[in-house]
Amino acid sequence: MSVVSVLVGKGKQNTHFIQSNRDNTIENVDVPVDFGETYVKSAVKSIANKAVKAPSSHKLFDNIIAQSQVMKSAISKAKRVAEPELELPALVLGETGTGKEVIANGIHAASPRSGKPLKTVNCGALPESLVDSILFGHVKGAFTGANEKHEGLFEQANGGTLFLVEVGELTPSVQVTLLRALEQGEITRVGDKKRYQ
């Protein structure tokens, strides 16, 4: 079994880190950092044995069968992210094939945002020169070929969920802009000075 880690942010309080090891024991560690978000790391390689997805449904969490206590705990933490009173950004980390998209879809389906758009984009496949425009949009004339205003994925998913796959493939400057958008709940289109919520 792979290691599963869940990092739960508590706003201005310490962050609580829960990690299982290969012996199926669970460690709890307080991290004295203000993350402001909830981070979920799921790296379960033996998904066929540990977390089998049942037939599809709009409430994907109800269709994840988990035998491992560690995976059950990770699903429980992910469900909490979907609760209306939290409304926290979530970062789902894990190796390819570990169920990140299942968790992200479950968070969306179980949240008040389920009736709104779920937009998914593989950041590693985005052309570097257009990443800002694709994510945050642009105004007419912002760059050569910007003949009209364009709403980025953040605006297209407004009120819903934006699932960014391979965030680590983004340049550091785009990651900083992304972090600012998540922390402040605002974006600025390329070529514009106005901020949009």
Buried (B, 14 or more C-beta within 10 A) or exposed (E): BBBBBBBBBEEEEBBBBBBBEEEEEBEEEEEEEEBBBBBBBBBBBEBEEBBEBEEEEEEBBEBBEBEBEBBBBBBEBBBBBBEEEEEBBBBBBBEEEBBBBBBBBBBBBBBEBBEBBBBBBEBEEBEEEEBBBBBBBBBEEBEEEBEEBBBBBBBEBBEBBBBBBEBEBBEEEBBEBBEEBBEEEEBBBBBBEEEBE
